[in-house]
Amino acid sequence: MEKTFVSAREDRPGEDWLSRFMAGRAGAESWYFGKAVTSRPIAPTATECRAALAQHMPELIPHYEHVCALVGDDELAHRVLSHYRPAPEGYGCSQAIWLGDEGPALVRNFDYPPDIVSDRFELTAWSGLKVIAKAQRPWGGCVDGMNEEGLVASVTLGGGRVQGRGFSIILMIRYVLETCHRVSQAVDALCRIPVALAQNVTLLDRSGTYATLLLGPGQRPVITRLKACANHQRSERATPNSLARQQALLQALADPSMSLEGLTDRFLQPPVHARNPRFPTLYTAVYRPEEGRVDYVWPGKRWSQGFMDFQPGEYTHHYGC
Protein backbone atom coordinates (compact mmCIF):
# COMPACT_ATOMS: atom_id res chain seq x y z
CA MET A 1 0.00 0.00 0.00
CA GLU A 2 1.32 3.43 -0.93
CA LYS A 3 0.22 7.05 -0.98
CA THR A 4 1.66 9.98 -2.92
CA PHE A 5 1.56 13.36 -1.19
CA VAL A 6 2.07 16.68 -2.95
CA SER A 7 3.05 20.12 -1.69
CA ALA A 8 1.65 23.06 -3.62
CA ARG A 9 1.09 26.78 -3.36
CA GLU A 10 -2.42 27.94 -4.24
CA ASP A 11 -3.19 31.43 -2.96
CA ARG A 12 -6.92 31.05 -3.67
CA PRO A 13 -9.04 28.24 -5.12
CA GLY A 14 -9.26 28.51 -8.88
CA GLU A 15 -9.61 26.30 -11.94
CA ASP A 16 -7.09 23.78 -10.61
CA TRP A 17 -9.11 23.49 -7.39
CA LEU A 18 -12.33 23.09 -9.40
CA SER A 19 -10.80 20.22 -11.38
CA ARG A 20 -9.78 18.48 -8.16
CA PHE A 21 -13.19 19.02 -6.60
CA MET A 22 -15.05 17.61 -9.58
CA ALA A 23 -12.71 14.62 -9.76
CA GLY A 24 -13.26 13.87 -6.08
CA ARG A 25 -16.88 14.92 -5.85
CA ALA A 26 -18.24 11.46 -5.10
CA GLY A 27 -15.88 11.17 -2.14
CA ALA A 28 -16.84 14.65 -0.90
CA GLU A 29 -20.52 13.78 -1.03
CA SER A 30 -19.88 10.51 0.79
CA TRP A 31 -18.02 12.41 3.53
CA TYR A 32 -20.78 14.99 3.89
CA PHE A 33 -23.88 12.82 3.66
CA GLY A 34 -22.44 9.58 5.04
CA LYS A 35 -23.60 6.10 4.16
CA ALA A 36 -26.63 5.78 6.42
CA VAL A 37 -28.38 8.88 5.12
CA THR A 38 -31.81 7.78 6.34
CA SER A 39 -30.63 7.65 9.96
CA ARG A 40 -29.55 11.30 9.97
CA PRO A 41 -31.67 14.37 10.59
CA ILE A 42 -32.97 16.05 7.44
CA ALA A 43 -29.98 17.66 5.75
CA PRO A 44 -30.04 21.47 5.56
CA THR A 45 -30.70 23.33 2.32
CA ALA A 46 -28.02 25.38 0.62
CA THR A 47 -29.75 28.53 1.87
CA GLU A 48 -29.65 27.27 5.43
CA CYS A 49 -26.00 26.31 5.05
CA ARG A 50 -25.01 29.76 3.83
CA ALA A 51 -27.01 31.44 6.58
CA ALA A 52 -25.27 29.34 9.24
CA LEU A 53 -21.87 30.15 7.77
CA ALA A 54 -22.70 33.85 7.64
CA GLN A 55 -23.82 33.79 11.28
CA HIS A 56 -20.85 31.95 12.75
CA MET A 57 -17.91 32.49 10.38
CA PRO A 58 -18.81 35.57 8.32
CA GLU A 59 -15.19 36.21 7.33
CA LEU A 60 -15.33 33.02 5.22
CA ILE A 61 -18.40 34.09 3.23
CA PRO A 62 -16.45 35.79 0.39
CA HIS A 63 -14.29 32.68 0.01
CA TYR A 64 -17.34 30.37 0.17
CA GLU A 65 -19.18 32.39 -2.46
CA HIS A 66 -16.06 32.32 -4.63
CA VAL A 67 -15.94 28.51 -4.73
CA CYS A 68 -19.73 28.29 -5.14
CA ALA A 69 -19.37 30.53 -8.19
CA LEU A 70 -16.68 28.22 -9.53
CA VAL A 71 -18.96 25.16 -9.33
CA GLY A 72 -21.95 27.10 -10.68
CA ASP A 73 -25.64 26.74 -9.91
CA ASP A 74 -25.34 23.46 -8.03
CA GLU A 75 -27.23 23.34 -4.74
CA LEU A 76 -25.88 19.94 -3.74
CA ALA A 77 -22.28 21.11 -4.16
CA HIS A 78 -23.02 24.31 -2.22
CA ARG A 79 -24.33 22.24 0.70
CA VAL A 80 -21.23 20.05 0.70
CA LEU A 81 -18.91 23.05 0.46
CA SER A 82 -20.51 24.69 3.52
CA HIS A 83 -19.22 21.95 5.86
CA TYR A 84 -22.45 22.48 7.83
CA ARG A 85 -23.78 19.36 9.62
CA PRO A 86 -21.58 16.65 8.04
CA ALA A 87 -22.12 12.97 8.79
CA PRO A 88 -20.33 11.26 11.71
CA GLU A 89 -17.01 9.53 11.15
CA GLY A 90 -14.43 7.94 13.39
CA TYR A 91 -10.68 7.51 13.01
CA GLY A 92 -7.59 7.93 15.16
CA CYS A 93 -5.00 10.69 15.67
CA SER A 94 -2.62 11.80 18.42
CA GLN A 95 -0.96 15.12 19.24
CA ALA A 96 1.29 16.69 21.86
CA ILE A 97 2.80 20.03 22.89
CA TRP A 98 6.55 20.40 23.36
CA LEU A 99 7.88 23.41 25.34
CA GLY A 100 11.51 22.34 25.89
CA ASP A 101 14.64 23.02 23.84
CA GLU A 102 13.89 23.73 20.16
CA GLY A 103 10.30 24.50 21.13
CA PRO A 104 7.63 25.50 21.28
CA ALA A 105 6.36 22.77 18.95
CA LEU A 106 3.24 20.81 18.23
CA VAL A 107 3.73 17.20 17.11
CA ARG A 108 0.89 15.16 15.70
CA ASN A 109 0.08 11.88 13.95
CA PHE A 110 -2.71 11.79 11.40
CA ASP A 111 -4.39 8.38 11.14
CA TYR A 112 -6.89 8.00 8.33
CA PRO A 113 -7.83 5.70 5.41
CA PRO A 114 -5.27 6.42 2.66
CA ASP A 115 -7.76 6.17 -0.18
CA ILE A 116 -10.06 8.95 1.05
CA VAL A 117 -7.61 11.45 2.51
CA SER A 118 -6.44 14.42 0.46
CA ASP A 119 -2.90 14.22 -0.84
CA ARG A 120 -2.17 17.96 -0.43
CA PHE A 121 0.05 19.98 1.86
CA GLU A 122 -0.70 23.56 0.87
CA LEU A 123 0.53 27.11 1.22
CA THR A 124 -2.40 29.50 0.80
CA ALA A 125 -3.06 33.22 1.21
CA TRP A 126 -6.82 33.66 0.97
CA SER A 127 -6.86 37.08 2.63
CA GLY A 128 -3.17 37.92 2.51
CA LEU A 129 -2.28 35.89 5.61
CA LYS A 130 -0.18 32.88 4.64
CA VAL A 131 -1.25 29.46 5.95
CA ILE A 132 0.59 26.15 5.64
CA ALA A 133 -1.79 23.26 6.27
CA LYS A 134 -2.66 19.67 5.55
CA ALA A 135 -5.68 20.30 3.37
CA GLN A 136 -8.69 18.02 3.47
CA ARG A 137 -11.56 18.08 1.02
CA PRO A 138 -14.01 19.24 -0.12
CA TRP A 139 -12.98 22.91 0.26
CA GLY A 140 -11.02 24.80 2.84
CA GLY A 141 -10.72 22.02 5.38
CA CYS A 142 -7.52 21.66 7.44
CA VAL A 143 -6.72 18.79 9.79
CA ASP A 144 -3.63 20.64 11.04
CA GLY A 145 -1.88 23.84 10.07
CA MET A 146 -0.06 27.04 11.00
CA ASN A 147 -0.35 30.67 9.92
CA GLU A 148 2.51 33.11 9.47
CA GLU A 149 1.62 34.88 12.73
CA GLY A 150 2.70 31.70 14.53
CA LEU A 151 -0.66 30.15 15.45
CA VAL A 152 -0.80 26.34 15.15
CA ALA A 153 -3.98 24.23 15.31
CA SER A 154 -4.48 20.47 15.09
CA VAL A 155 -7.48 18.21 15.60
CA THR A 156 -8.21 14.68 16.78
CA LEU A 157 -11.65 13.12 16.88
CA GLY A 158 -13.17 13.17 20.36
CA GLY A 159 -14.64 9.68 20.33
CA GLY A 160 -18.37 10.36 20.04
CA ARG A 161 -20.55 9.84 16.97
CA VAL A 162 -23.51 12.05 17.86
CA GLN A 163 -24.20 14.59 15.11
CA GLY A 164 -25.12 18.13 16.10
CA ARG A 165 -26.22 21.26 14.27
CA GLY A 166 -22.75 22.58 13.72
CA PHE A 167 -19.80 22.64 11.35
CA SER A 168 -17.03 20.25 10.48
CA ILE A 169 -14.02 20.86 12.67
CA ILE A 170 -11.75 21.00 9.63
CA LEU A 171 -13.44 24.19 8.41
CA MET A 172 -13.31 25.60 11.94
CA ILE A 173 -9.55 24.96 11.96
CA ARG A 174 -9.30 26.83 8.66
CA TYR A 175 -11.30 29.69 10.17
CA VAL A 176 -9.01 30.21 13.15
CA LEU A 177 -5.91 30.01 10.97
CA GLU A 178 -7.39 32.65 8.65
CA THR A 179 -8.63 35.03 11.35
CA CYS A 180 -6.68 34.51 14.60
CA HIS A 181 -3.10 35.35 15.60
CA ARG A 182 -2.96 34.05 19.19
CA VAL A 183 -4.23 31.08 21.15
CA SER A 184 -6.62 33.26 23.17
CA GLN A 185 -8.33 34.46 20.00
CA ALA A 186 -8.61 30.92 18.63
CA VAL A 187 -10.07 29.63 21.92
CA ASP A 188 -12.75 32.33 21.83
CA ALA A 189 -13.64 31.47 18.23
CA LEU A 190 -13.79 27.71 18.73
CA CYS A 191 -15.93 28.12 21.85
CA ARG A 192 -18.58 30.19 20.06
CA ILE A 193 -18.84 28.24 16.78
CA PRO A 194 -21.12 25.16 16.99
CA VAL A 195 -19.33 21.93 16.09
CA ALA A 196 -21.00 18.96 14.42
CA LEU A 197 -19.09 16.15 16.17
CA ALA A 198 -17.00 15.55 19.28
CA GLN A 199 -13.50 16.86 18.58
CA ASN A 200 -10.29 17.69 20.44
CA VAL A 201 -8.31 20.71 19.23
CA THR A 202 -4.82 21.59 20.40
CA LEU A 203 -3.60 25.15 19.87
CA LEU A 204 -0.13 26.65 20.18
CA ASP A 205 1.41 30.01 19.32
CA ARG A 206 4.97 31.22 19.02
CA SER A 207 4.94 32.58 22.59
CA GLY A 208 4.52 29.03 23.94
CA THR A 209 0.92 29.64 24.99
CA TYR A 210 -1.16 26.53 24.39
CA ALA A 211 -4.54 24.96 25.10
CA THR A 212 -6.40 21.76 24.32
CA LEU A 213 -10.14 22.15 23.81
CA LEU A 214 -12.66 19.33 24.20
CA LEU A 215 -15.55 20.22 21.93
CA GLY A 216 -18.81 18.50 21.10
CA PRO A 217 -22.37 19.13 19.93
CA GLY A 218 -24.67 20.27 22.71
CA GLN A 219 -21.93 20.43 25.33
CA ARG A 220 -20.07 23.28 26.92
CA PRO A 221 -16.49 23.55 25.57
CA VAL A 222 -13.84 22.42 28.03
CA ILE A 223 -10.55 24.33 27.91
CA THR A 224 -7.68 22.26 29.31
CA ARG A 225 -3.91 22.36 29.80
CA LEU A 226 -3.51 18.85 28.43
CA LYS A 227 -0.20 18.56 26.61
CA ALA A 228 -1.19 15.32 24.87
CA CYS A 229 -4.47 13.92 23.63
CA ALA A 230 -5.77 11.14 21.44
CA ASN A 231 -9.39 10.23 20.65
CA HIS A 232 -11.33 10.50 23.88
CA GLN A 233 -12.61 13.18 26.20
CA ARG A 234 -13.46 11.10 29.27
CA SER A 235 -11.18 8.25 30.36
CA GLU A 236 -14.04 5.95 31.34
CA ARG A 237 -15.39 6.13 27.78
CA ALA A 238 -12.04 5.79 26.02
CA THR A 239 -11.00 2.86 23.87
CA PRO A 240 -7.90 1.02 25.14
CA ASN A 241 -5.94 2.17 22.09
CA SER A 242 -6.74 5.83 22.63
CA LEU A 243 -5.80 5.63 26.30
CA ALA A 244 -2.56 3.82 25.48
CA ARG A 245 -1.54 6.47 22.93
CA GLN A 246 -2.25 9.34 25.29
CA GLN A 247 -0.44 7.69 28.18
CA ALA A 248 2.60 6.93 26.03
CA LEU A 249 2.84 10.59 25.05
CA LEU A 250 2.29 11.90 28.58
CA GLN A 251 5.04 9.58 29.84
CA ALA A 252 7.39 10.80 27.11
CA LEU A 253 6.71 14.42 28.02
CA ALA A 254 7.39 13.67 31.69
CA ASP A 255 10.80 12.12 30.90
CA PRO A 256 13.48 14.68 31.95
CA SER A 257 15.86 13.38 29.28
CA MET A 258 13.32 13.84 26.47
CA SER A 259 14.08 16.06 23.47
CA LEU A 260 11.96 17.23 20.56
CA GLU A 261 13.67 14.69 18.33
CA GLY A 262 13.03 11.98 20.93
CA LEU A 263 9.37 12.93 21.15
CA THR A 264 9.07 12.83 17.37
CA ASP A 265 10.57 9.34 17.42
CA ARG A 266 7.88 8.25 19.89
CA PHE A 267 5.28 9.30 17.35
CA LEU A 268 6.88 6.83 14.91
CA GLN A 269 6.59 3.91 17.32
CA PRO A 270 3.67 1.85 18.68
CA PRO A 271 1.26 2.41 20.28
CA VAL A 272 1.21 6.00 18.96
CA HIS A 273 2.13 5.04 15.40
CA ALA A 274 -0.68 3.00 13.81
CA ARG A 275 -0.04 0.22 11.33
CA ASN A 276 -3.66 -0.76 10.81
CA PRO A 277 -4.06 -1.27 7.03
CA ARG A 278 -7.50 0.39 7.10
CA PHE A 279 -6.33 3.63 8.74
CA PRO A 280 -2.59 3.75 9.34
CA THR A 281 -0.62 6.76 10.54
CA LEU A 282 -0.29 8.63 7.25
CA TYR A 283 2.27 11.17 8.45
CA THR A 284 3.72 12.87 11.50
CA ALA A 285 3.84 16.67 11.54
CA VAL A 286 6.18 18.78 13.70
CA TYR A 287 5.10 22.43 13.77
CA ARG A 288 7.60 25.01 15.07
CA PRO A 289 5.81 28.37 15.05
CA GLU A 290 8.78 30.48 16.16
CA GLU A 291 10.62 29.40 13.01
CA GLY A 292 7.56 29.36 10.77
CA ARG A 293 8.40 25.81 9.79
CA VAL A 294 6.77 22.39 9.70
CA ASP A 295 8.42 19.01 9.15
CA TYR A 296 6.30 16.21 7.71
CA VAL A 297 7.89 12.99 8.88
CA TRP A 298 7.67 9.34 7.85
CA PRO A 299 9.99 6.53 8.92
CA GLY A 300 13.15 7.28 6.95
CA LYS A 301 11.88 10.56 5.44
CA ARG A 302 11.60 14.18 6.61
CA TRP A 303 10.01 16.82 4.39
CA SER A 304 10.53 20.36 5.68
CA GLN A 305 8.47 23.36 4.59
CA GLY A 306 8.46 27.00 5.71
CA PHE A 307 6.82 30.30 4.85
CA MET A 308 10.08 31.72 3.50
CA ASP A 309 11.08 28.72 1.39
CA PHE A 310 7.98 26.63 0.65
CA GLN A 311 8.83 24.18 -2.12
CA PRO A 312 6.35 22.42 -4.42
CA GLY A 313 7.03 18.71 -4.75
CA GLU A 314 5.78 15.23 -4.06
CA TYR A 315 6.65 12.18 -2.01
CA THR A 316 5.35 8.63 -2.21
CA HIS A 317 5.37 6.60 0.98
CA HIS A 318 5.02 2.83 1.07
CA TYR A 319 3.11 1.69 4.14
CA GLY A 320 4.25 -1.69 5.38
CA CYS A 321 0.91 -2.65 6.93
Secondary structure by P-SEA (a helix, b strand, c coil): cbbbbbbbbbccccaaaaaaaaaaaaaaaaaacccccccccccccaaaaaaaaaaccccaaaaaaaaaaaacccaaaaaaaaccbbbbbbbbbbccccccccccbbbbbbbcccccccccccccccccbbbbcccccccccccccccccbbbbbbcccccccccccccaaaaaaaaaaccccaaaaaaaaaaccccccbbbbbbcccccccccccccccccccccccccccccccccccaaaaaaaaaaaaaaacccccaaaaaaaaaccccccccccccccbbbbbbccccccccccccbbbbbcccbbbbbbbbbbbcc
